[in-house]
Amino acid sequence: MPSSKTAQMPKVSLYIPTHNYGRYLGEAIESVLKQTYDDWELIIIDDGSTDDTRSVLARYQHLPKIRIFYQENQGLTKSNNKAIRLSRGEYIMRLDADDYLEENAVLVMANILDRKPEVALVYPDYWIVSDSGEILHLERRSKVYEEDELLDLPSHAACAMIRKSCLVELGGYNEDIPRQDGYDLWLRLVRKYRVDNVNLPLFYYRRHGNSMSSHTDRLLRTRQEIKRRFVASLGKEPPRVLAIIPVRNDAMAEQPPLALRPLAGRPVLDYTIEAALKSGSLDRIVVTSDSQEVLAHAARFPGIQVLPRSRELAKPNSPIEPTVLYVLEELREREGYSPDAVMLLFITSPLREARHIQKAIDTLQIFRCDSVVSVYEDNSYLYRRGKHGLTPVVKERKLRLEREMLYADNGAIMLSWAGAISPGSFIGQRVSHIQMTIEDSFQIDTEFEFWLVEQILRKRVVAGGA
């Protein structure tokens, strides 16, 4: 039994917010009871559950280290802040009701905060498990500051241990953002405090419910909103961003050229132009091409500047950097205009939207990076052709459980500070990213991809009109 002092003033406060997760809740609570570290309290907030949550909690209500609170449904963010107010520990950690801890989780993370008073938050690697608890794979994270300087990938919102004093100073969770994974808190925290992580899997994250594509899209949209709010809170002047839309003539290809070919009833070029205009965050938008037909079409759009480029710059497989430097030089000589940053928007990515453009610009301002690229997650095995045939791109071929997540460039957005652009590379050394869904990342490099993108666009039109 804990001493009275421990019961009143625990070192660590764990809390479980739950809403209709009765079928998992017992496993989460039991994982806390099995901790090798003893100086803790557990706060459970039943957020208006209508399943068997109360009967599950009844089994634990007699335990002195567990406090249970019932409330009408208020959502996760408000439940988090309530738990912070109720907590008595020096350190605090959220455990989601459908996840569970490794038995040494609290011990390891509390010891790190004890040894490193300059650290405000520590987080671990974790296992991803199925609805039934079967291990799917291990989620490993790079070591902060040593392998990851940008800190543009947040810790998992659950099972990260944080000093309560820092959490209170930051104002807790932002209740204006009801659906979030802790990303808002991460952005505010890493700007002010140091963080640390431990490369040990210390909890089990359960993957279940809605399809992953639907979940990922909601998550990315929420993070976009969080970034927008965070940049606005900085109170800084937005950068002057020049968008360049490079278009080749395709004189040897079938007519009309790709830029003017109808795609779901509209020219391919129009989708990129309209996304750029709709973003409202671009200082200038320039369409540059060796095709007078393309330039004449682009010039019909208010707010679009056209700039002819030579056949030499527009050759197939020619690098993009000479075109970028040409546009910058022309604008500087003709108008004395020099942007803070340059964005490349290729017409082969018509599924890119205005929100992606804005998110890239926000990302460039938030993190200490030279460039931002758009990507999608790719957990495939990739090979290259070598002397003895195919060899893995990642040197050590690992089991799927231990496979490192890779990111594929989807060609939708490339953004760099002007000072980071060189004749040899548009992308600087420190590269952050925006993640897009696979559906938003399709390009039209082949006839099949053209057809596939057209089906997606038609589906969106139908959905928008429903």
Residue pairs with C-beta under 8 A, 6 or more apart in sequence:
1 64
2 10
2 38
2 39
2 64
2 65
6 38
6 39
7 41
7 64
7 65
8 88
9 88
9 89
10 39
10 40
10 41
10 65
10 88
10 89
11 39
11 40
11 89
11 90
11 91
11 110
12 37
12 39
12 40
12 41
12 89
12 90
12 91
12 92
12 93
12 106
12 110
12 161
13 40
13 41
13 43
13 83
13 87
13 88
13 89
13 91
13 92
13 93
13 164
14 32
14 40
14 41
14 42
14 43
14 92
14 93
14 94
14 95
14 106
15 42
15 43
15 44
15 45
15 80
15 83
15 86
15 87
15 92
15 93
15 94
15 95
16 25
16 28
16 29
16 32
16 42
16 43
16 44
16 45
16 94
16 95
16 96
16 97
17 45
17 47
17 76
17 79
17 80
17 83
17 94
17 96
17 97
18 25
18 44
18 45
18 46
18 47
18 49
18 53
18 97
19 46
19 47
19 48
19 49
19 73
19 76
19 97
20 49
20 50
20 51
20 53
21 49
21 51
21 53
21 97
21 98
22 49
22 51
22 52
22 53
22 55
22 56
23 51
23 52
24 97
24 98
24 99
24 206
25 53
25 56
25 57
25 97
26 56
26 59
27 100
27 133
28 95
28 96
28 97
28 98
28 99
28 100
28 101
29 42
29 44
29 56
29 60
29 66
30 100
31 95
31 100
31 101
31 102
31 103
32 40
32 42
32 95
32 101
32 106
33 63
34 101
34 103
35 101
35 103
35 104
35 105
35 106
35 107
36 103
36 104
36 106
36 107
37 104
37 106
37 107
37 110
39 110
40 65
40 89
40 106
41 65
41 66
41 67
41 87
41 88
41 89
42 65
42 66
42 67
43 66
43 67
43 69
43 83
43 86
43 87
44 57
44 60
44 66
44 67
44 68
44 69
45 69
45 71
45 79
45 82
45 83
46 53
46 54
46 57
46 68
46 69
46 70
46 71
47 71
47 73
47 74
47 75
47 76
47 79
48 71
48 72
48 73
48 74
54 70
57 68
60 66
60 68
61 68
67 86
69 82
69 86
71 79
71 82
74 82
75 178
76 178
76 179
77 173
77 174
77 175
77 177
77 178
77 180
78 175
80 94
80 172
80 173
81 172
81 173
81 175
83 92
83 94
84 92
84 164
84 167
84 168
84 172
84 173
87 164
89 164
90 163
90 164
90 165
91 109
91 110
91 113
91 161
91 162
91 163
91 164
92 161
92 162
92 163
92 164
92 167
93 106
93 109
93 159
93 160
93 161
93 162
94 157
94 158
94 159
94 160
95 101
95 158
95 159
95 203
96 158
98 206
98 208
99 158
99 159
99 203
99 204
99 205
99 206
100 203
100 204
101 159
101 202
101 203
101 204
102 201
102 202
102 203
102 204
104 202
105 124
105 159
105 202
105 203
106 161
108 124
108 198
108 200
108 202
109 122
109 123
109 124
109 161
109 198
109 202
110 161
112 119
112 122
112 196
112 198
113 119
113 122
113 161
113 163
116 196
118 194
119 193
119 194
119 195
119 196
120 162
120 163
120 166
120 189
120 192
120 193
120 194
120 195
121 155
121 160
121 161
121 162
121 163
121 166
121 189
121 193
121 195
121 196
122 160
122 161
122 162
122 195
122 196
122 197
122 198
123 141
123 155
123 156
123 159
123 160
123 161
123 195
123 197
123 198
124 159
124 197
124 198
124 199
124 200
124 201
124 202
124 203
125 138
125 139
125 140
125 141
125 197
125 198
125 199
125 200
125 201
125 202
126 138
126 139
126 156
126 159
126 201
126 202
126 203
126 204
126 205
127 135
127 136
127 137
127 138
127 139
127 201
127 203
127 204
127 205
128 135
128 136
128 137
128 138
128 139
128 204
128 205
128 207
129 135
129 136
129 204
129 205
129 206
129 207
130 136
130 206
130 207
130 208
131 206
131 207
131 208
133 204
133 206
135 204
135 401
136 207
136 401
137 400
137 401
137 402
137 403
138 201
138 401
138 402
139 156
139 201
139 205
139 405
140 199
140 402
140 404
141 148
141 153
141 155
141 197
141 199
142 148
142 153
143 197
143 199
144 151
144 195
144 196
144 197
149 368
149 430
150 367
150 368
150 369
150 430
150 432
151 190
151 195
151 367
152 363
152 366
152 367
152 369
152 432
152 433
154 181
154 182
154 183
154 186
154 187
155 182
155 186
155 195
155 197
156 181
156 182
156 205
157 180
157 181
157 182
157 183
157 185
158 182
158 203
158 205
159 202
159 203
160 182
162 189
166 189
166 193
167 185
170 185
170 188
170 189
170 192
172 185
173 180
173 182
173 184
173 185
174 180
174 184
174 185
174 229
176 229
177 184
177 222
177 225
177 226
177 229
179 218
179 222
180 222
180 223
180 226
181 219
181 222
181 223
183 222
183 223
183 226
184 226
184 229
184 230
187 226
187 227
187 230
187 366
188 230
189 195
209 215
213 437
213 438
213 439
216 437
217 437
220 435
220 436
220 437
221 355
223 359
224 355
224 358
224 359
224 362
227 359
227 362
227 363
227 366
228 358
228 359
228 362
230 362
230 366
231 238
231 362
231 365
231 366
234 365
236 365
238 281
238 361
238 365
239 339
239 340
239 341
239 361
239 364
239 365
239 417
240 283
240 284
240 339
240 340
240 341
241 281
241 282
241 283
241 339
241 340
241 341
241 342
241 343
241 361
241 415
242 282
242 283
242 284
242 285
242 286
242 327
242 328
242 331
242 339
242 341
242 342
242 343
243 276
243 282
243 284
243 285
243 286
243 342
243 343
243 344
243 345
243 357
244 286
244 288
244 323
244 324
244 327
244 342
244 343
244 344
244 345
245 269
245 272
245 273
245 276
245 285
245 286
245 287
245 288
245 298
245 345
245 346
245 347
246 288
246 289
246 309
246 314
246 320
246 323
246 344
246 346
247 257
247 259
247 269
247 287
247 288
247 289
247 291
247 294
247 298
247 347
248 257
248 258
248 289
248 290
248 291
248 314
248 316
249 257
249 289
249 290
249 291
249 294
249 311
249 314
250 257
250 258
250 259
250 291
251 257
251 291
256 293
257 291
257 293
257 294
258 268
258 347
258 348
258 444
259 267
259 268
259 269
259 289
259 291
259 294
259 297
259 347
260 267
260 268
260 269
260 293
260 294
260 297
261 267
261 268
263 271
263 350
263 444
263 450
263 453
263 454
263 457
264 454
264 457
264 458
264 461
267 297
268 347
268 350
268 444
269 287
269 294
269 297
269 298
269 347
271 347
271 350
271 351
271 352
271 457
272 345
272 346
272 347
272 349
272 350
272 352
273 285
273 287
273 298
273 301
273 304
274 301
275 345
275 352
275 353
275 354
275 356
275 357
276 282
276 285
276 345
276 354
276 357
277 285
277 301
277 303
277 304
278 353
278 354
279 354
279 355
279 357
279 358
280 354
280 358
281 357
281 358
281 361
282 343
282 357
283 339
284 305
284 331
284 337
284 339
285 303
285 304
285 305
286 304
286 305
286 306
286 307
286 327
286 331
287 294
287 295
287 298
287 304
287 305
287 306
287 307
288 306
288 307
288 308
288 309
288 323
288 326
288 327
289 295
289 298
289 306
289 308
289 309
289 314
290 308
290 309
290 310
290 311
290 313
290 314
292 308
295 306
295 307
295 308
298 304
298 306
299 306
307 327
307 330
309 323
309 326
309 327
312 318
313 322
313 323
313 326
314 323
320 344
320 426
321 421
321 422
321 423
321 424
321 425
321 426
322 423
324 342
324 344
324 421
324 426
325 421
325 423
328 338
328 339
328 342
328 418
331 337
331 338
332 338
338 418
339 418
340 417
340 418
341 361
341 364
341 415
341 416
341 417
341 418
342 415
342 416
342 418
342 421
342 426
343 357
343 360
343 361
343 413
343 414
343 415
344 413
344 414
344 415
344 426
345 352
345 357
345 412
345 413
346 411
346 412
348 411
348 443
348 444
348 445
349 410
349 411
349 412
349 413
349 441
349 443
350 444
350 453
350 457
351 412
351 439
351 440
351 441
351 442
351 453
351 456
351 457
352 374
352 412
352 413
352 436
352 440
353 440
356 374
356 412
356 413
356 434
356 436
356 440
357 413
359 434
360 372
360 374
360 413
360 415
360 434
361 415
363 369
363 372
363 432
363 433
363 434
364 371
364 372
364 415
364 417
364 432
367 432
368 430
369 428
369 430
369 431
369 432
370 416
370 417
370 420
370 427
370 428
370 429
370 430
370 431
371 414
371 415
371 416
371 417
371 420
371 426
371 427
371 428
371 430
371 431
371 432
372 413
372 414
372 415
372 416
372 431
372 432
372 433
372 434
373 409
373 413
373 414
373 415
373 427
373 431
373 433
373 434
374 409
374 410
374 411
374 412
374 413
374 414
374 433
374 434
374 435
374 436
374 441
375 407
375 408
375 409
375 410
375 433
375 434
375 435
375 436
376 407
376 408
376 410
376 435
376 436
376 437
376 438
376 440
376 441
377 405
377 406
377 407
377 408
377 435
378 406
378 407
378 408
379 403
379 405
379 406
380 406
381 392
381 397
381 403
382 392
382 393
382 394
382 406
383 390
383 391
383 392
383 393
384 390
384 391
384 393
394 404
394 406
398 404
407 433
407 435
408 441
410 436
410 440
410 441
410 443
411 443
412 436
412 440
412 441
413 434
414 426
414 427
416 426
416 427
416 428
417 428
420 427
420 428
420 429
421 428
439 456
442 449
442 452
442 453
442 456
443 449
443 453
444 450
444 453
